[in-house]
Amino acid sequence: KQDKALHLTTSVMLTALGTETAKDFKLKNPEIVGVTFSLICGLAKEFLYDTKPSAYDLTADIVGAIAGVYINRLFFSEYGKVYITLWICLEIFKKYVQTFQT
């Protein structure tokens, strides 16, 4: 389970990285570039590093790459800044509450 979560979150981050880099270089279709970059990294890891490639890992990579497009859109939208700020505040509040529970 943890391995799949790592695949998913890494794919989200690689998609965002590839998309924003493509935007910086003013490439056409930066989201496609970002997804492609993420999936190439995932495929390379599965086939070059692992002894036995996993279809579940590749599925997590694909889901993460698609989610990365939408998360990146949300993050860079006007509303995204509000959501990110609220999320950070919620995380700080959760840590604050946890300190009193222990």
C-alpha positions in Angstrom: 0.0 0.0 0.0 2.7 2.5 0.9 4.6 1.7 -2.3 1.5 2.5 -4.4 1.1 5.8 -2.5 4.7 6.7 -3.2 4.2 6.0 -6.9 1.0 8.1 -7.0 2.4 11.1 -5.1 5.7 11.0 -7.0 3.8 11.0 -10.3 1.7 14.0 -9.2 4.9 15.9 -8.4 6.7 14.9 -11.6 3.7 15.9 -13.7 3.6 19.3 -12.0 7.4 19.7 -12.5 7.2 18.7 -16.1 4.2 20.9 -16.8 5.7 24.0 -15.2 9.1 23.5 -16.8 7.4 23.2 -20.2 5.5 26.4 -19.5 8.8 28.1 -18.6 10.3 27.0 -22.0 7.0 28.0 -23.7 6.5 24.6 -25.2 3.2 23.7 -26.8 0.8 21.5 -24.7 2.7 21.7 -21.4 0.3 19.3 -19.6 1.0 16.6 -22.1 4.7 17.2 -21.7 4.3 16.9 -17.9 2.3 13.7 -18.1 4.8 12.2 -20.6 7.7 13.1 -18.4 6.1 11.5 -15.3 5.1 8.3 -17.1 8.6 7.9 -18.7 10.1 8.2 -15.2 7.7 5.7 -13.9 8.3 3.2 -16.7 12.0 3.6 -16.4 11.9 2.9 -12.7 9.8 -0.2 -13.2 11.7 -1.7 -16.1 15.3 -0.6 -15.3 15.4 -0.7 -11.5 12.8 -3.3 -10.3 13.5 -7.0 -10.9 9.8 -7.7 -11.6 7.7 -4.7 -13.0 4.3 -4.4 -11.3 1.1 -3.5 -13.2 -0.2 -2.0 -10.0 2.7 0.3 -9.7 2.2 1.4 -13.3 -1.5 2.0 -12.7 -0.6 4.1 -9.7 1.8 6.1 -11.9 -0.9 6.7 -14.5 -3.5 7.7 -11.9 -0.9 10.0 -10.3 0.0 11.6 -13.6 -3.6 12.4 -14.4 -4.3 13.7 -10.9 -1.2 15.8 -11.2 -2.6 17.7 -14.1 -5.8 18.6 -12.2 -3.9 19.3 -8.9 -1.5 21.6 -10.8 -4.4 23.4 -12.4 -6.0 23.9 -9.0 -2.8 25.0 -7.4 -2.2 27.7 -10.0 -5.8 28.9 -10.2 -7.1 31.9 -8.2 -9.1 29.6 -6.0 -6.1 27.2 -5.6 -4.3 29.7 -3.4 -7.2 29.8 -1.1 -7.4 26.0 -0.9 -3.7 25.7 -0.3 -3.8 28.3 2.5 -6.8 26.5 4.1 -5.0 23.2 3.9 -1.9 24.5 5.5 -3.9 26.0 8.3 -5.7 22.7 8.8 -2.4 20.8 8.9 -1.0 23.3 11.5 -4.2 22.9 13.6 -4.0 19.1 13.4 -0.4 19.2 14.7 -1.4 21.6 17.4 -4.2 19.3 18.6 -1.9 16.3 18.5 0.5 17.9 20.9 -2.2 18.2 23.5 -3.5 14.6 23.0 -0.1 13.1 23.9 
